[in-house]
Amino acid sequence: MQTESVKEKKLSLDMTEGDEARHIIRFTLPLLGGNLLQQTYNAADTLIVGRFLGEDALAAVGATGSVTYLFSTLCIGLSIGAGVIVSQMFGAGKLSRMKSAVFNSALVTALFGIVVSVVAVMLAEPALTLMGVPEKLLPHSVQYMKIACGGTIAVAAYNWINAIMRAMGDSKTPLIFLGIASFLNIALDLLFVVVLGFGVSGAAWATVMTQALSAIGCIIYCFKFNRDLAMSREEMTPDKDIMKKCIFTGVPIAAQNGLVSVSMVALQSVTNSFGETVMAAYTVSMRIEQFIQQPFSSLNAAVSTFTGQNIGAGKSERAVKGLKAAVKISSLLAIAVLILLIFFRRSVVGLFIDGESVIETASVAMLITALFYVSLGLIHTVRGFLNGAGDTGYALINGICEVVCRILFSLILTKISFIGCWGIWITTSLTWLFTAAAGIIRYKLGKWKNRSIA
């Protein structure tokens, strides 16, 4: 196979040379900015719905979170798989093969996104009913979920182009378009919910529209200005072999994400049994936690790209050094966030809701999970390394571990009288601890050493 030079590029970044920690930090920061902006979609919904529509509306939107995430994360997993293939081919200098992988992964992602969107809309009401959403909240929850899930194709498109650009070392371009979309999302939230009075459906429409615009803008810009993505007709041809690689690499990650989401749905169902106050507290704590997770999630993507490029270039020892640097960074972040929450958790929770009982419950809950953020950081860094190395088979093990832990611990702990609703957040903490241990064991076994895809 012909090997081409990757030195002349406009947006891409070769991470196979230079200081490992510097590369990872430099790559992580734009990712973190983008992830934080992306969370403003959810935060804007939560803030505006909570402030202008009330506690019941907030609980209705929150009740859809885990099941909506279930469908969108399937597409995200497939995109991550495509990114693994592209990063290894980019690191190996196989540009023609890489371009074909980009094109074929787009076909697979588009088809998958459409199917998931249709299925998600059809299952909205049955799924929420099965989860035990209170009857008075159900109509609003179904309404929100149908709109949000109908836009899953937009989520798939944005995460696909994001994964492709990350794989080639560009974490800045997606940030630009996401930043523009975030401001638009807040404006549309205010317009649809506050001015026009569309209720929870207005918040859903605002999010879907901004996700679509972000995806379209980023795709057009990247293919126009990144010379490494300039394709010939031969490279824009369906290739069964590459499609199979995209599927076999992406499906385990999508399955992992799906299983994690199923575990979150199960936990949400347990939460629903404690009534509106605990539901609202869980919604707020989850929204805040989504922000807190972004540095770890960004490190995950950075480690995955760094590992993929270096494994593709045959530099496995350098990839391991990158992982060790990322673990140190994530541990320091975890300790810093814990200290901040010890002193300011009530103030942070108070940004989302006024009710004293909800604030008190969510504040204690945030402290419980904060004690285990080091484990959360380990999950993300080790998972990113294994994915980047091509050991995506572990993803399924990871997903099973989270399902078993969340279901088992939640059913046991919440039934203990002196634990009660706190078992919801203790379950999350213990799940992180056991999942982190599983990832470390997988890494130590060394199966990742012979999983290269390029």
N, C-alpha and C positions, 0 to 999 in steps of 0.2 A: 504494500500500500504506500502511495506517495506521501512523504512527510514534507510539510510546508512550513515556512518561517512564520513565527507569531510575534516577531519583534516590532513590526510596523503595524501599529494599531492606534485607534483614536480614543476609544472609550474603554477598551479592555485593559486588564492588568495581569501580568505574569507574576505569580506568587511563588515560583520555584527557586528564586534567588533572594538573598537579603535576610535581615533579621526576622525571625519567626514571630515574636511577640509584637513587633512594630507593624508587620503586615496584618496581623489579626486585629489589633486595635484600630489601625487605620481603616480597615475594611468594615469593622463592627460599627463604628460611629455613625456613618450614613445609614446603615441598616437600622440602628437603634432609633435614629431620627425618624426614619420611615415607619417603623413599627409603632412608635409613639403617636405619630400622626394618624396611622391607621386606627389606633385605639380611640382617637377622638370621634370616629364614626359612632362607636358604641357609647362613649362617654357623653357625646352630644345628645344622643337619644335618651340616655339615662337622666342627665341633668334636666333637659327640657321636659321630658315626660314626667319626671318626679316633681319638678317645680310647678308646672302648669296644668298637669292632668291629675296629679295626686298619687297617693300610695297604692291604690288598687290598680291603676293603670301601669305603674312601675312594676308591680308584682306580675301583671299580665304579660308585659314585655319580657321580664326576667324568666318567666316560666318557659319561654320559647328558646332561651339561650342555648341550652345543651343540645336540644334536638336540631336546631338550625345549624349549629356548629358541626353536628354530625354529618350533614350533607355537604356543607362547604369544604370541610376538611378532607373529604374523599378526593376532591379535585386538587386541593393543596398537596396532598400526598403524591398524586400522580405527577404534579409539577416538580416536586423535589426529586423524584426519580429521574425525570428528564434532565434536571440540573446536574445530577451525579454523572450521567453519561457524557454530557457536554463538557463538564469540568475536566474529566479524565482525558477526553479527546483533545481538549484545548491544551492541557499540560503536556500531552504527548506530541503536540505539534501537528496533529492530523486534522487540518482545517477543513478540507473538502468533506471528509467523513463527518466532521462536527456539524457542518452546515446542513447536511442531509438529516442528521439527527434532530436539528432544530426544526426543520420543516415537518418531519414525520411526527415529532412529538406534538407539534401544533395540531395536526390532524387528530391524533389520539385524544388530546386534551379537549378539543372542541366537541367531538362526539360524546365523550364522557360527560362533559359539562351540560350538554343539552339533555341527555338521558337523566342525569341526577336532578336537574331543575324540574323536569316533568314529574318524576317520581315523588320528589319532595313536596310539591304542591298537592298532589293527589293524596299523600299520606298525612297532611298537616292535621286535620281534625281527628282522625283515628289515633294518631300518635299522641297528641296532647290529651285526648280523653283517656287513653291507656295510662298516661303518666299521672292521672289523678288531679289535673288542674281543676280548681274549684269552679263550680257551675257558673257563678256570677262573673268569673274572669275569662271563661272559655271563649266567648265570641270575640273579644278583643285579642286574645292570644292567637286564635286561628287566623284572624284577619292579618295580624302582623306577620305571622309565620308564612302565610301564602305569598305575600308580597316579597318578603326577604328571601325566601327559598326560590321564588320565581327568578330572582336575579343571580342565582348560583353560577350561571354561565359567565356573568361578568367577573365573579370571584375567580373562576377558573382561568379566564383570559388574563387577568392582572397577575395572578400568582405564577402563571406560566411564563410570561415575559420577564417577570421579576426573577424567577429561578434561572432563566437563560442568561440574563445580564449578570447575575451574581456568579454564575458558573464561569463567566469570562472575566471576572474580577471587577465588574462595574457595579458598585453599590450606590452610586450617587445619582444616576439618571432616574431610576424609579422614585427616589426621594423627591425630586423636583416636581414631578407630576402628582405625586401623592399629597405634597404640601398644598398645591393649588386646589386639589379636590377636597381637602379637609376644610379649607375655608368656605368652599362652595357648599359643603355638606351642612355646616353650621347655619349658613344663610338660608338654605332650603328647609332645614329643620324649623327654624323660627318662622319662615313663611308658611309652611304647610300646617304646622301644629298651632302656633300662636296667632298668626294673622288670619289664615283661612279656616282654622278650626277643623282640620281633617282628622284629629285625634291620633291614635297610635299608628294608623295606616300612613299618616303624613310622615312620621319619623322613619318608617320602613321605606317609603318611596324616596326620601331624601338620601338614604344610605345607598340604595340600589343605583340611583342615578349617578351619584358621585363615583361609585366603584366602576361603573361602565365607562364614564368619561376618562377616568384615570387609566384604565386599561387601553382604551383606544388611542389616547394621546401618547402613551409610553411606547406602544407597538409601532406607531407611525414614525415617531422620532428615532427610535433605535434602529429600525431597518433603513432609515434614510441616512443616518450619520455614522453608524458603526460599520467601518469598512470590512470588518471580519464577518459581517452578516450578509455581505453582497453575494447573492447566489446565482449560479448558472441554471439553465433549464434542467440539466442533468441532476443537479443537486435538489431541485424542486420536484422530485419524482417519488411517488410512494415506494417505500422499500420495506418489504415484509420482515426482513431480518432486524432492521432498526426498530420497527414498530413492536416486534416481539421483545426486544431489549427494553424499550420504554415501558411496556406492560409488565414484564417480569421484574424490572427494577422498581417501578412505581407502585404496582399493586400491593406488595407487602407493606410499603410505607403508608399507602392509602388505607390498607386494612388495619394497620396499627392505629392510625388516626381515627378510623371508624370505631375500633374497639375502645379506645380512650373515650370517645364521644358517647358510646353506649354506656360506659361506666359512669359518665357524667349525667346521662339521662337517668340512670338508676338512682344516683345520688340526689338528683333533682326531685325524683318521685318521693324519696324518703323525706326530703325537705318540705314538699308540698303537704305532707301529713301533719306538720306542726303549725299550719295556719299562715295568715297573711303577714304577720309581723316577722316571723322567721324567714318566710319567703323573700320579703323585701330586704331583710338583713343579708341574706345569702346573695341576692342580686347585687347589692351594693358591694359586698366583700369580693364577689367575683369580678366586678368591673374594676375595682381598685387592684386586685391581684393580676388582672390582665395587663395593667400598666406595669406593675412590678416585675412581671415575667419577661417584659420586653428586652432588657439587657441580656438575660439568659438566652432567650430565643434568638437574639441577634448574634450572640456568640456561637450558638448552634449552627446558624447559617454560615458564619465566617469560618468556623472550623471545618464544616463540610466542604466548602469551596477550597480552602487551603489544602485539606487532605486530598481531595479529588485531583487537584492539579499536580500535587507532588507524587501521589501514587501513580498517576498517568505518566509522569516523568521518570518513574523508577526510583524515587527518593523517599522510601518508607521511613527511614530514620528521621528525616527532617519533618515528616508528618507527625511522628510521635512527639518530637520536641514542641511542635505547635500545640498539640493536645495538652501537654504539661503546662505550657504557658497559659492556655485558656482556663485550665482548672484553677490556677492561682488567681487569675483575674476574677473568675466567677465567685470564688470563696470570699474574696475581699468585698465584692459587691453585696453578697448575701449578708455579711456582718454589718456593713454600712446601712443597709435597708432596715435590718432588725433594730439597730440603735435609733433610727429616725422614727420608726413606728412605736417604739416604747414611749417616746415623748409626744408624738404628734398624731397618733392614730385617730383620736376623737375629732380633731380638727379636719382631718382628711375625709372621714366618713361624713361629717357634717356638711361637706360641699355637695353631697348627693341627695340628702334627705333631711327633713326637719324633725320628724318624730323622735322623741327622746328614747323610747323603748327600742326603736330600730337602731339608733345611734349606739346605744349601750351594748346591744347584742352584737352588732357588726364590729365594734371596737375590740371586744374581747376575742371575737373570732379571728380578727386580723393578727392579734398577738400570738394566738395558738399556732397558726400556720407559719408565721414569721420565724419561729424557732427552728424550722426545718428548711429554710431557704438554701442552706449549703447543699443539702441533698438535691434540691431542685436544680441548682447549678450543675451538679455532677450529671444529672440526667441529660441535660441539654448538651453539655460539652462532649460527653462520651457518645451520645446518640449521633451528634454531628460528625464525629470522627468515624464511627462505624458506617454511617450512610455514605460519607465521602469516599471511604475505602472500597465501597461496593458491597459491604456485608449487610445488605438490606433485609436479608432473611431474619436478622435479629429483631427487626422492627415488629414482626408478628409476635415474637416472644415478649417483647416489651408491652405490646398491646394486651396480650393475655394476662400478663402480670398486673396491669392496672385494672382490668376488669375484675379479676378475682379479688384483689385487695379492696377496691372501692365497694363492691357488692358485699363481700364477707364482713368487712369491718363496720360498714354502715348498718347492716342488719343486726349485728351483735351490740355495738356500742350504743346506738340510740335506744336500745331496749333496756339498758342499765339505768335504773332510776336516778342515781346521783350524777349521771353523765347527760342523759336526755339529748336535747338538740345540739349540745356541744360535740356529740359524736360525729356530726356532719363534718366539722372542720378537723377533728382529730383523725377522722378517716382519710381526709386529703393528706394530712401530714405523714401518716404511716404509709400511705400509698407511695409518696415520694421517696421515703426511706428505703422501702423494699425494691422499688423500681431502680433506684440508683445502685443498689447492691447488685441487682441482676445485670446492669450494664457493665459494671466493673468486672464482674466474673466473665462476661462474654469477651471483654477486651483482653483479659489475662489469658483466656484460652487460645487466643491468637488466630482464630478462624478468618479474621479480616485480611490476613497476609496473602491469601491466594484468591481474593475476590475481585481483582481488577477487571473492569469491563472494556476499557479502551482497546 
